[in-house]
Amino acid sequence: MDINCQPFHHPKTSCPAGSCSRPLLLQVDDTPMNLFAVLEVKRELPRRWSTLGCFRKIRLYSFLFGLAVMFLIMASYILTGDKKGLLLTPSPYHFSSLVSPGPFAFNLSSVKDYAHIKLVVKSITSKVEFRSSRQLPELKALVTSEPHMFSAIPRKFLPGVKNPCWYEEYTGNITSDPYRTNLYARYSRRFRTVFQHLRNTFREHLYHRDGKLYRMRCLPYFYIIGQPKCGTTDLYDRLRLHPDVKFTTFKEPHWWTRKRFGIIRLSEGFHDRYPVEDYLDLFDQAAYQIQGNLTVNTSGSPGQPNIIIGEASASTMWDNNAWVYFYDNTTEGEPPFLIQDFVHALQPDARFIIMLRDPVERLYSDYLYFGISNKSAEDFHEKVSESLQLFEGCLTEYTMRSCVYNTTVNNAMPVRLQVGLYIVYLMDWLTVFSREQILVLRLEDHASNRKYTMHKVFDFLNLGPLTKEKESEITRSPASNTRRPADKNLGPMLPITKEILRDFYMPFNEKLAKVLRNDSFFWENNSKH
């Protein structure tokens, strides 16, 4: 008798039809099973039944069958992600018994297995391939997947204003709290203080026309989209000092990649999805400044049309992990839509800033910052080795791009190897945005000459000249978000770990340098230290 695991749809699911079908991953004994295949549970019944004990066997098999079906329904229910608080995926540290290792298995606890790890890296790099293009989704498909978002944001913005803004009719009660349902305020203490100020000034910024009330809404003029541990916080803090640049009420709202899917932390499961209005509320403070004083300017035309708004979430460039829970998997393991597809559909003229660093050093910094306890160079080495094995195991069955966007692999790897594969993400961004709309910087250059990189940013954003005093304040202030003293005491990574990672990232860095026409993105100088 065969029991085929079929996807289960909870009646309360908010996913579009067919979009909640997910491969069901199970393990029925201690034997490692391929993580990337759908399990088919088979129960072989004996061909002949003896007369004695037949009734007992029937009862036993009926019980096992019922138990199996109940377990399958519960597991599928968890994968739909509708029940709040349920884990979407196991902890990375629980995957060791589930993941099928690649052909080059090795002892993860031993640094001595250097040759085996080198074989794994060689196997990975032999499979590296870069596509020149990808299948772009049609606008209709994007609108169908996110109808409310597209209904809330207009296709055209206010003329004569540098930043994308528009007037939206306000139909609510002006005496009630306009931010009472905002989920950012619900889950963030720092937002509550900001929203309290916004509440107090909300009514005075409503524009009256033809007996109706309107509020100004804005999207960012530019986005700082990545990468984590590459200096985005320092860039954000410096740009905030420019008189013509305003940001969201705080850094990293992560709306495009996480909050609009109801993800606060993946380990916590799905919460309520943050509507686009909650995201737009974050720009109200900046919108008020663009709008100016309506008591003086009764026409409603913006008082400061040259102010621009920025948004900085270091996940925007690379994090598409939510796709597998919301979109149909009809693209051979690759997401049918990426974050940039939606941004481009709404803001084809948006600008993006990317700060990168040597991916080897980025990974170690990432490990030190996000690691919880028992951090050490040896522990980092083991986690790198395990992550490489997982990635190599995926490549035995899927394309490189599929593995980069594979949510299961990304959640299973104890260190985020995939974040350093910059070129894969950049090439996908370049399928919808022009090269002129994306500024790519290196943290190493920014650290050695902040004045140079900040001037590049100012020119890229078409910002006006600054006084010498203001420019000095922006470029000379101390660096933000540097490594904590306790993490510095752990020392550098092991030399063999650095060599292994250097080999792993090399083909990706070579392609990045070629696309950007800048050999500094080889990070060759770093490999000599």
PAZADREN-930010 format. One record per residue (C-alpha): residue number from 1; z, y, x. Coordinates in Angstrom, 2 decimals, padded with zeros to 5 digits. Layout:
BEGIN
> NUM / Z / Y / X
...
***
This chain:
BEGIN
> 1 / 000.00 / 000.00 / 000.00
> 2 / -001.01 / 003.42 / 001.39
> 3 / 000.97 / 006.57 / 000.73
> 4 / -001.21 / 009.57 / 001.60
> 5 / 000.75 / 012.76 / 002.14
> 6 / -000.72 / 015.34 / -000.21
> 7 / 000.19 / 019.06 / -000.12
> 8 / 002.68 / 020.08 / -002.76
> 9 / 002.45 / 023.42 / -004.55
> 10 / 005.62 / 024.92 / -005.86
> 11 / 005.06 / 026.58 / -009.23
> 12 / 006.50 / 029.86 / -007.97
> 13 / 004.21 / 030.18 / -004.99
> 14 / 002.56 / 033.53 / -004.55
> 15 / -000.25 / 032.23 / -002.34
> 16 / -003.84 / 032.39 / -003.59
> 17 / -005.28 / 029.22 / -004.99
> 18 / -005.75 / 026.66 / -002.29
> 19 / -004.13 / 028.79 / 000.36
> 20 / -000.85 / 026.93 / 000.50
> 21 / -002.33 / 023.61 / 001.54
> 22 / -000.70 / 022.71 / 004.81
> 23 / -000.77 / 019.69 / 007.06
> 24 / 002.46 / 017.76 / 006.65
> 25 / 004.08 / 016.80 / 009.94
> 26 / 006.53 / 013.92 / 009.94
> 27 / 008.03 / 011.37 / 012.26
> 28 / 009.02 / 007.98 / 010.91
> 29 / 010.50 / 006.40 / 014.02
> 30 / 011.29 / 007.20 / 017.66
> 31 / 007.65 / 006.98 / 018.74
> 32 / 006.18 / 010.35 / 019.70
> 33 / 003.47 / 011.34 / 017.27
> 34 / 000.55 / 013.72 / 017.68
> 35 / 001.68 / 017.15 / 016.53
> 36 / -001.78 / 018.20 / 015.49
> 37 / -002.71 / 015.42 / 013.12
> 38 / -001.83 / 014.84 / 009.50
> 39 / 000.37 / 011.83 / 009.10
> 40 / -000.72 / 009.03 / 006.82
> 41 / 002.28 / 006.89 / 005.96
> 42 / 001.35 / 003.25 / 005.46
> 43 / 003.48 / 000.50 / 004.12
> 44 / 002.01 / -002.97 / 004.46
> 45 / 003.11 / -005.39 / 001.76
> 46 / 003.12 / -009.11 / 002.56
> 47 / 000.18 / -011.00 / 001.16
> 48 / 002.35 / -013.75 / -000.30
> 49 / 005.59 / -013.33 / -002.10
> 50 / 008.06 / -016.17 / -002.16
> 51 / 009.57 / -016.93 / -005.53
> 52 / 013.09 / -016.68 / -004.14
> 53 / 014.14 / -013.11 / -003.48
> 54 / 011.06 / -011.55 / -005.12
> 55 / 013.14 / -009.44 / -007.46
> 56 / 015.28 / -008.09 / -004.60
> 57 / 012.19 / -007.14 / -002.60
> 58 / 010.72 / -005.31 / -005.57
> 59 / 013.91 / -003.30 / -005.96
> 60 / 014.04 / -002.59 / -002.23
> 61 / 010.45 / -001.42 / -002.01
> 62 / 010.80 / 000.65 / -005.16
> 63 / 013.82 / 002.38 / -003.66
> 64 / 012.02 / 003.01 / -000.34
> 65 / 008.95 / 004.26 / -002.15
> 66 / 011.00 / 006.68 / -004.25
> 67 / 012.87 / 007.88 / -001.19
> 68 / 009.64 / 008.47 / 000.72
> 69 / 008.05 / 010.41 / -002.14
> 70 / 011.16 / 012.58 / -002.51
> 71 / 011.14 / 013.32 / 001.22
> 72 / 007.44 / 014.21 / 001.19
> 73 / 007.93 / 016.63 / -001.70
> 74 / 010.87 / 018.30 / 000.03
> 75 / 008.99 / 018.59 / 003.30
> 76 / 005.91 / 020.02 / 001.64
> 77 / 008.13 / 022.41 / -000.30
> 78 / 009.56 / 023.71 / 002.94
> 79 / 006.10 / 024.19 / 004.40
> 80 / 005.02 / 026.35 / 001.47
> 81 / 007.68 / 028.78 / 002.63
> 82 / 008.62 / 029.87 / -000.89
> 83 / 012.29 / 029.00 / -000.70
> 84 / 014.11 / 031.76 / 001.13
> 85 / 016.26 / 030.82 / 004.04
> 86 / 014.47 / 027.54 / 004.80
> 87 / 013.18 / 026.96 / 008.30
> 88 / 009.43 / 027.34 / 008.63
> 89 / 009.32 / 025.31 / 011.78
> 90 / 011.85 / 023.40 / 013.85
> 91 / 013.42 / 025.08 / 016.85
> 92 / 011.24 / 024.86 / 019.96
> 93 / 013.92 / 022.69 / 021.47
> 94 / 013.52 / 020.08 / 018.72
> 95 / 009.84 / 019.48 / 019.32
> 96 / 010.14 / 017.25 / 022.36
> 97 / 010.21 / 014.07 / 020.29
> 98 / 007.41 / 015.21 / 018.00
> 99 / 004.83 / 016.57 / 020.38
> 100 / 002.26 / 014.30 / 021.88
> 101 / 002.10 / 015.15 / 025.58
> 102 / -001.22 / 015.56 / 027.27
> 103 / -002.60 / 012.91 / 029.60
> 104 / -000.47 / 014.25 / 032.46
> 105 / 003.11 / 013.60 / 031.42
> 106 / 005.81 / 014.44 / 033.91
> 107 / 009.56 / 014.68 / 034.31
> 108 / 010.45 / 018.12 / 032.95
> 109 / 013.86 / 018.08 / 034.58
> 110 / 012.54 / 017.78 / 038.11
> 111 / 011.08 / 020.61 / 040.12
> 112 / 009.72 / 017.95 / 042.47
> 113 / 006.95 / 016.95 / 040.05
> 114 / 004.83 / 019.76 / 041.43
> 115 / 001.67 / 017.68 / 041.78
> 116 / 001.82 / 016.58 / 038.15
> 117 / 002.23 / 020.12 / 036.89
> 118 / -000.70 / 021.22 / 039.03
> 119 / -002.79 / 018.51 / 037.35
> 120 / -001.82 / 019.86 / 033.94
> 121 / -002.84 / 023.39 / 034.94
> 122 / -006.11 / 022.09 / 036.38
> 123 / -006.80 / 020.27 / 033.13
> 124 / -006.12 / 023.46 / 031.15
> 125 / -008.28 / 025.73 / 033.30
> 126 / -011.17 / 023.25 / 033.14
> 127 / -011.23 / 023.73 / 029.36
> 128 / -011.12 / 027.54 / 029.38
> 129 / -014.10 / 029.02 / 027.57
> 130 / -014.77 / 032.47 / 026.15
> 131 / -016.94 / 033.05 / 023.12
> 132 / -018.96 / 036.21 / 023.00
> 133 / -018.34 / 036.66 / 019.26
> 134 / -016.52 / 035.25 / 016.25
> 135 / -017.31 / 034.89 / 012.58
> 136 / -016.21 / 038.16 / 011.00
> 137 / -014.86 / 037.96 / 007.46
> 138 / -016.56 / 039.86 / 004.67
> 139 / -014.80 / 042.85 / 003.17
> 140 / -014.71 / 041.11 / -000.20
> 141 / -012.72 / 038.23 / 001.29
> 142 / -010.23 / 040.64 / 002.86
> 143 / -009.76 / 042.54 / -000.40
> 144 / -009.30 / 039.28 / -002.32
> 145 / -006.57 / 038.17 / 000.08
> 146 / -004.69 / 041.52 / -000.05
> 147 / -005.73 / 043.26 / -003.29
> 148 / -002.65 / 045.47 / -003.62
> 149 / -002.93 / 046.85 / -000.10
> 150 / -006.55 / 047.85 / -000.64
> 151 / -005.76 / 049.41 / -004.03
> 152 / -002.97 / 051.56 / -002.55
> 153 / -004.94 / 053.06 / 000.35
> 154 / -008.06 / 055.18 / -000.33
> 155 / -011.35 / 054.78 / 001.49
> 156 / -011.46 / 058.49 / 002.39
> 157 / -008.77 / 060.82 / 003.73
> 158 / -008.07 / 064.54 / 003.53
> 159 / -010.78 / 066.63 / 005.22
> 160 / -009.78 / 069.04 / 007.97
> 161 / -006.76 / 066.94 / 008.92
> 162 / -006.78 / 065.04 / 012.20
> 163 / -004.45 / 062.32 / 010.97
> 164 / -005.50 / 060.00 / 008.10
> 165 / -003.58 / 061.36 / 005.08
> 166 / -004.12 / 061.67 / 001.34
> 167 / -002.33 / 062.83 / -001.81
> 168 / -001.02 / 060.11 / -004.08
> 169 / 000.04 / 060.81 / -007.66
> 170 / 003.77 / 060.34 / -008.10
> 171 / 004.62 / 058.85 / -011.48
> 172 / 008.27 / 058.01 / -010.87
> 173 / 011.33 / 059.82 / -012.13
> 174 / 011.96 / 062.73 / -009.78
> 175 / 015.71 / 062.38 / -010.29
> 176 / 015.77 / 058.73 / -009.17
> 177 / 015.83 / 057.44 / -005.60
> 178 / 012.21 / 056.95 / -004.40
> 179 / 013.40 / 054.62 / -001.62
> 180 / 015.76 / 052.42 / -003.63
> 181 / 013.48 / 049.36 / -003.42
> 182 / 012.33 / 049.84 / 000.18
> 183 / 012.99 / 046.59 / 002.05
> 184 / 013.21 / 048.30 / 005.43
> 185 / 016.19 / 050.24 / 004.10
> 186 / 017.73 / 047.09 / 002.69
> 187 / 017.62 / 045.13 / 005.94
> 188 / 018.08 / 047.90 / 008.50
> 189 / 021.17 / 050.10 / 008.89
> 190 / 019.35 / 052.67 / 011.01
> 191 / 016.82 / 053.16 / 008.21
> 192 / 019.50 / 053.93 / 005.66
> 193 / 020.48 / 057.08 / 007.53
> 194 / 016.87 / 058.23 / 007.82
> 195 / 016.13 / 057.49 / 004.18
> 196 / 019.19 / 059.45 / 003.12
> 197 / 017.65 / 062.53 / 004.73
> 198 / 014.27 / 061.80 / 003.16
> 199 / 015.87 / 061.43 / -000.28
> 200 / 017.44 / 064.88 / -000.01
> 201 / 014.11 / 066.56 / 000.77
> 202 / 011.76 / 064.39 / -001.32
> 203 / 011.42 / 066.62 / -004.37
> 204 / 010.70 / 069.78 / -002.41
> 205 / 007.67 / 068.08 / -000.81
> 206 / 006.05 / 067.06 / -004.11
> 207 / 002.82 / 068.97 / -004.72
> 208 / 002.27 / 070.26 / -008.28
> 209 / -001.28 / 070.42 / -009.62
> 210 / -002.67 / 070.37 / -013.17
> 211 / 000.66 / 069.29 / -014.57
> 212 / 000.94 / 066.31 / -012.23
> 213 / 003.03 / 065.59 / -009.16
> 214 / 001.58 / 064.36 / -005.88
> 215 / 003.13 / 063.18 / -002.62
> 216 / 001.41 / 063.18 / 000.74
> 217 / 000.84 / 059.74 / 002.24
> 218 / -000.28 / 059.01 / 005.80
> 219 / -001.29 / 056.13 / 008.04
> 220 / -001.09 / 056.32 / 011.85
> 221 / -003.81 / 058.02 / 013.82
> 222 / -003.12 / 055.59 / 016.65
> 223 / -001.27 / 052.35 / 017.31
> 224 / 000.48 / 051.06 / 020.43
> 225 / -000.26 / 047.37 / 019.88
> 226 / 000.99 / 045.51 / 022.96
> 227 / 002.12 / 043.78 / 024.88
> 228 / 005.82 / 042.79 / 024.84
> 229 / 007.69 / 043.54 / 028.09
> 230 / 004.79 / 045.62 / 029.38
> 231 / 006.26 / 049.12 / 029.12
> 232 / 005.44 / 049.97 / 025.49
> 233 / 008.95 / 051.33 / 024.88
> 234 / 008.69 / 053.71 / 027.82
> 235 / 005.26 / 054.90 / 026.67
> 236 / 006.59 / 055.37 / 023.13
> 237 / 009.60 / 057.38 / 024.32
> 238 / 007.44 / 059.69 / 026.41
> 239 / 004.82 / 060.25 / 023.72
> 240 / 007.54 / 061.16 / 021.23
> 241 / 008.28 / 064.22 / 023.37
> 242 / 004.82 / 065.66 / 022.76
> 243 / 005.04 / 068.40 / 020.09
> 244 / 001.90 / 067.19 / 018.30
> 245 / 002.86 / 063.50 / 018.17
> 246 / 005.13 / 061.98 / 015.53
> 247 / 006.06 / 058.34 / 015.09
> 248 / 007.53 / 056.11 / 012.43
> 249 / 011.26 / 056.50 / 011.92
> 250 / 011.82 / 053.81 / 014.55
> 251 / 009.83 / 051.68 / 016.96
> 252 / 008.35 / 048.31 / 016.04
> 253 / 008.22 / 048.02 / 012.24
> 254 / 006.01 / 044.91 / 012.73
> 255 / 004.52 / 045.38 / 009.28
> 256 / 000.99 / 044.18 / 009.98
> 257 / 002.07 / 040.99 / 011.69
> 258 / 005.34 / 039.98 / 010.04
> 259 / 006.92 / 042.13 / 007.34
> 260 / 003.96 / 042.10 / 004.96
> 261 / 004.27 / 038.31 / 004.98
> 262 / 008.02 / 038.44 / 004.37
> 263 / 008.91 / 037.42 / 007.91
> 264 / 011.92 / 039.05 / 009.52
> 265 / 012.57 / 036.19 / 011.93
> 266 / 010.49 / 033.04 / 011.80
> 267 / 013.58 / 030.88 / 012.15
> 268 / 014.96 / 032.35 / 008.91
> 269 / 012.01 / 031.43 / 006.74
> 270 / 010.30 / 033.79 / 004.31
> 271 / 011.99 / 036.74 / 002.64
> 272 / 010.38 / 039.05 / 000.10
> 273 / 007.06 / 040.40 / 001.28
> 274 / 007.21 / 044.08 / 002.24
> 275 / 004.63 / 045.96 / 000.14
> 276 / 002.39 / 048.52 / 001.80
> 277 / 004.36 / 051.31 / 000.10
> 278 / 007.43 / 050.35 / 002.14
> 279 / 005.34 / 050.72 / 005.29
> 280 / 003.92 / 054.07 / 004.20
> 281 / 007.45 / 055.35 / 003.53
> 282 / 008.09 / 055.10 / 007.28
> 283 / 005.60 / 057.94 / 007.84
> 284 / 007.06 / 060.31 / 005.25
> 285 / 009.00 / 062.35 / 007.79
> 286 / 005.82 / 062.95 / 009.81
> 287 / 003.80 / 063.55 / 006.63
> 288 / 006.20 / 066.33 / 005.64
> 289 / 005.54 / 068.07 / 008.95
> 290 / 001.76 / 067.75 / 008.55
> 291 / 002.06 / 069.03 / 004.98
> 292 / 004.12 / 072.04 / 005.94
> 293 / 006.13 / 074.31 / 003.67
> 294 / 004.74 / 074.12 / 000.12
> 295 / 006.71 / 077.16 / -001.00
> 296 / 004.59 / 079.23 / 001.38
> 297 / 001.40 / 077.18 / 001.20
> 298 / 000.88 / 076.66 / -002.54
> 299 / -002.67 / 075.28 / -002.13
> 300 / -001.36 / 071.99 / -000.78
> 301 / -003.58 / 072.17 / 002.29
> 302 / -001.73 / 070.80 / 005.35
> 303 / 000.20 / 073.40 / 007.30
> 304 / -000.08 / 071.56 / 010.63
> 305 / -003.41 / 069.67 / 010.56
> 306 / -003.37 / 068.82 / 014.28
> 307 / -000.22 / 066.70 / 014.24
> 308 / -000.92 / 063.00 / 014.68
> 309 / 001.21 / 059.97 / 013.84
> 310 / 001.65 / 056.90 / 016.01
> 311 / 003.01 / 053.44 / 015.32
> 312 / 004.28 / 051.12 / 018.06
> 313 / 004.68 / 047.40 / 017.39
> 314 / 004.15 / 045.21 / 020.43
> 315 / 003.21 / 042.25 / 018.19
> 316 / 000.14 / 043.83 / 016.61
> 317 / -002.30 / 042.80 / 019.34
> 318 / -001.47 / 039.10 / 019.44
> 319 / 000.83 / 037.83 / 016.68
> 320 / -001.16 / 036.10 / 013.93
> 321 / 001.33 / 033.28 / 013.53
> 322 / 001.74 / 033.83 / 009.78
> 323 / -001.87 / 032.99 / 008.98
> 324 / -001.36 / 029.24 / 008.60
> 325 / 001.11 / 029.78 / 005.74
> 326 / -001.08 / 032.17 / 003.74
> 327 / -004.76 / 031.57 / 004.41
> 328 / -007.03 / 028.59 / 003.94
> 329 / -007.56 / 026.58 / 007.12
> 330 / -011.32 / 026.39 / 006.82
> 331 / -012.15 / 027.49 / 010.35
> 332 / -011.31 / 024.42 / 012.44
> 333 / -007.79 / 025.49 / 013.28
> 334 / -008.58 / 029.17 / 013.79
> 335 / -007.34 / 031.96 / 011.49
> 336 / -010.02 / 033.13 / 009.04
> 337 / -008.59 / 036.67 / 009.17
> 338 / -006.94 / 038.54 / 012.03
> 339 / -004.71 / 041.61 / 011.88
> 340 / -007.47 / 043.83 / 013.22
> 341 / -009.81 / 042.83 / 010.38
> 342 / -007.49 / 044.45 / 007.85
> 343 / -006.78 / 047.52 / 010.00
> 344 / -010.50 / 048.06 / 010.55
> 345 / -011.30 / 047.69 / 006.85
> 346 / -008.80 / 050.45 / 006.06
> 347 / -009.11 / 052.61 / 009.20
> 348 / -012.41 / 052.10 / 011.01
> 349 / -011.73 / 055.20 / 013.16
> 350 / -008.21 / 054.26 / 014.31
> 351 / -007.30 / 054.30 / 018.00
> 352 / -005.28 / 051.77 / 019.95
> 353 / -003.29 / 051.81 / 023.18
> 354 / -002.54 / 048.61 / 025.07
> 355 / -000.15 / 048.42 / 028.01
> 356 / -000.43 / 045.28 / 030.15
> 357 / 001.23 / 043.94 / 033.27
> 358 / 000.84 / 040.94 / 035.54
> 359 / 001.17 / 038.10 / 032.98
> 360 / 003.24 / 036.02 / 035.43
> 361 / 005.87 / 038.73 / 035.75
> 362 / 005.62 / 039.51 / 032.04
> 363 / 006.55 / 035.94 / 031.14
> 364 / 009.64 / 035.93 / 033.37
> 365 / 010.74 / 039.30 / 031.98
> 366 / 010.19 / 037.97 / 028.46
> 367 / 012.31 / 034.91 / 029.24
> 368 / 015.15 / 037.00 / 030.68
> 369 / 015.13 / 039.45 / 027.77
> 370 / 014.92 / 036.98 / 024.89
> 371 / 016.78 / 034.08 / 026.48
> 372 / 020.17 / 033.45 / 024.92
> 373 / 022.27 / 031.58 / 027.48
> 374 / 022.14 / 029.42 / 030.61
> 375 / 019.30 / 031.45 / 032.04
> 376 / 018.22 / 030.59 / 035.58
> 377 / 015.09 / 030.34 / 037.69
> 378 / 015.31 / 026.54 / 037.40
> 379 / 015.61 / 026.66 / 033.63
> 380 / 012.63 / 029.01 / 033.47
> 381 / 010.63 / 026.55 / 035.56
> 382 / 011.42 / 023.71 / 033.16
> 383 / 010.47 / 025.78 / 030.14
> 384 / 007.20 / 026.82 / 031.79
> 385 / 006.43 / 023.18 / 032.56
> 386 / 007.14 / 022.10 / 029.00
> 387 / 005.05 / 024.93 / 027.55
> 388 / 002.11 / 024.08 / 029.80
> 389 / 002.28 / 020.48 / 028.66
> 390 / 002.26 / 021.51 / 025.00
> 391 / -000.70 / 023.82 / 025.52
> 392 / -002.60 / 021.15 / 027.45
> 393 / -001.85 / 018.62 / 024.70
> 394 / -003.39 / 020.97 / 022.13
> 395 / -006.53 / 021.40 / 024.25
> 396 / -007.19 / 017.66 / 024.13
> 397 / -008.12 / 018.07 / 020.46
> 398 / -008.85 / 021.74 / 019.80
> 399 / -010.75 / 024.62 / 021.36
> 400 / -008.94 / 027.06 / 023.60
> 401 / -009.06 / 029.83 / 020.99
> 402 / -007.66 / 027.49 / 018.34
> 403 / -004.74 / 026.64 / 020.61
> 404 / -004.04 / 030.30 / 021.38
> 405 / -003.72 / 030.97 / 017.64
> 406 / -002.04 / 027.64 / 016.82
> 407 / 001.19 / 028.57 / 015.05
> 408 / 002.80 / 025.17 / 015.62
> 409 / 002.16 / 025.26 / 019.37
> 410 / 003.28 / 028.88 / 019.64
> 411 / 006.53 / 028.12 / 017.87
> 412 / 007.09 / 024.97 / 019.92
> 413 / 006.65 / 026.48 / 023.38
> 414 / 010.05 / 027.50 / 024.80
> 415 / 008.38 / 030.41 / 026.65
> 416 / 005.57 / 032.54 / 025.22
> 417 / 002.72 / 031.59 / 027.53
> 418 / 000.14 / 032.66 / 024.98
> 419 / 001.19 / 036.34 / 024.98
> 420 / -000.16 / 036.71 / 028.54
> 421 / -003.66 / 035.52 / 027.58
> 422 / -004.65 / 039.15 / 027.12
> 423 / -008.40 / 038.70 / 027.22
> 424 / -008.49 / 036.31 / 024.26
> 425 / -006.87 / 038.91 / 022.02
> 426 / -008.76 / 041.87 / 023.48
> 427 / -012.13 / 040.21 / 022.91
> 428 / -011.21 / 039.60 / 019.29
> 429 / -010.20 / 043.26 / 018.86
> 430 / -013.53 / 044.28 / 020.39
> 431 / -015.39 / 042.37 / 017.68
> 432 / -014.37 / 045.01 / 015.14
> 433 / -013.48 / 048.11 / 017.18
> 434 / -015.53 / 049.82 / 019.88
> 435 / -014.43 / 049.95 / 023.51
> 436 / -014.01 / 053.74 / 023.15
> 437 / -011.29 / 053.19 / 020.53
> 438 / -009.10 / 051.06 / 022.77
> 439 / -007.27 / 052.38 / 025.84
> 440 / -006.01 / 049.67 / 028.18
> 441 / -003.37 / 050.64 / 030.74
> 442 / -001.41 / 048.74 / 033.41
> 443 / 002.35 / 048.98 / 033.66
> 444 / 002.05 / 048.86 / 037.45
> 445 / -000.04 / 052.07 / 037.41
> 446 / 002.29 / 053.72 / 034.90
> 447 / 005.36 / 052.91 / 037.03
> 448 / 003.80 / 054.34 / 040.19
> 449 / 002.16 / 057.43 / 038.67
> 450 / 003.41 / 058.34 / 035.19
> 451 / 001.67 / 061.70 / 035.25
> 452 / -001.71 / 060.00 / 035.70
> 453 / -001.27 / 057.49 / 032.85
> 454 / 000.18 / 060.06 / 030.45
> 455 / -002.77 / 062.36 / 031.04
> 456 / -005.09 / 059.46 / 030.25
> 457 / -003.21 / 058.94 / 027.01
> 458 / -003.30 / 062.64 / 026.11
> 459 / -007.06 / 062.77 / 026.70
> 460 / -007.59 / 059.55 / 024.73
> 461 / -005.71 / 061.00 / 021.75
> 462 / -007.47 / 064.38 / 022.05
> 463 / -004.18 / 066.23 / 022.41
> 464 / -004.05 / 069.87 / 023.40
> 465 / -002.69 / 071.23 / 026.69
> 466 / 001.04 / 071.34 / 027.36
> 467 / 003.22 / 073.88 / 029.08
> 468 / 004.27 / 072.89 / 032.58
> 469 / 007.88 / 072.57 / 031.41
> 470 / 007.00 / 070.16 / 028.58
> 471 / 004.68 / 068.11 / 030.80
> 472 / 007.40 / 067.84 / 033.43
> 473 / 009.88 / 066.68 / 030.77
> 474 / 007.50 / 063.98 / 029.55
> 475 / 006.52 / 062.60 / 032.94
> 476 / 009.84 / 062.86 / 034.81
> 477 / 012.30 / 061.42 / 032.32
> 478 / 013.79 / 058.08 / 033.45
> 479 / 012.06 / 054.85 / 032.50
> 480 / 013.13 / 053.21 / 029.22
> 481 / 014.07 / 049.61 / 028.50
> 482 / 014.41 / 048.43 / 032.10
> 483 / 015.82 / 045.04 / 033.06
> 484 / 019.54 / 044.56 / 032.37
> 485 / 021.85 / 044.28 / 035.41
> 486 / 022.95 / 040.75 / 034.45
> 487 / 019.32 / 039.61 / 034.37
> 488 / 018.60 / 041.27 / 037.71
> 489 / 021.37 / 039.20 / 039.25
> 490 / 019.49 / 036.01 / 038.38
> 491 / 016.91 / 036.89 / 041.01
> 492 / 013.16 / 036.19 / 040.98
> 493 / 011.47 / 033.08 / 039.62
> 494 / 010.96 / 030.09 / 041.93
> 495 / 007.93 / 030.39 / 044.24
> 496 / 006.38 / 027.19 / 042.86
> 497 / 006.75 / 028.51 / 039.29
> 498 / 004.95 / 031.67 / 040.29
> 499 / 002.16 / 029.69 / 041.94
> 500 / 001.73 / 027.46 / 038.90
> 501 / 001.59 / 030.43 / 036.54
> 502 / -000.75 / 032.29 / 038.85
> 503 / -003.20 / 029.37 / 038.68
> 504 / -002.83 / 029.13 / 034.90
> 505 / -003.54 / 032.81 / 034.22
> 506 / -006.25 / 033.23 / 036.87
> 507 / -009.35 / 032.48 / 034.75
> 508 / -008.05 / 034.71 / 031.97
> 509 / -007.36 / 037.59 / 034.37
> 510 / -010.80 / 037.20 / 035.92
> 511 / -012.46 / 037.54 / 032.54
> 512 / -010.23 / 040.50 / 031.65
> 513 / -011.19 / 042.32 / 034.87
> 514 / -014.86 / 041.65 / 034.15
> 515 / -014.73 / 042.92 / 030.56
> 516 / -012.78 / 046.04 / 031.56
> 517 / -014.84 / 046.48 / 034.74
> 518 / -011.66 / 047.00 / 036.68
> 519 / -010.63 / 044.59 / 039.45
> 520 / -007.02 / 045.76 / 039.32
> 521 / -006.60 / 043.47 / 036.31
> 522 / -006.85 / 040.51 / 038.70
> 523 / -003.31 / 041.45 / 039.76
> 524 / -004.14 / 040.08 / 043.20
> 525 / -001.68 / 042.37 / 044.98
> 526 / 001.18 / 040.88 / 042.97
> 527 / 000.30 / 037.34 / 044.08
> 528 / 001.00 / 038.25 / 047.71
> 529 / 004.65 / 039.07 / 047.05
***
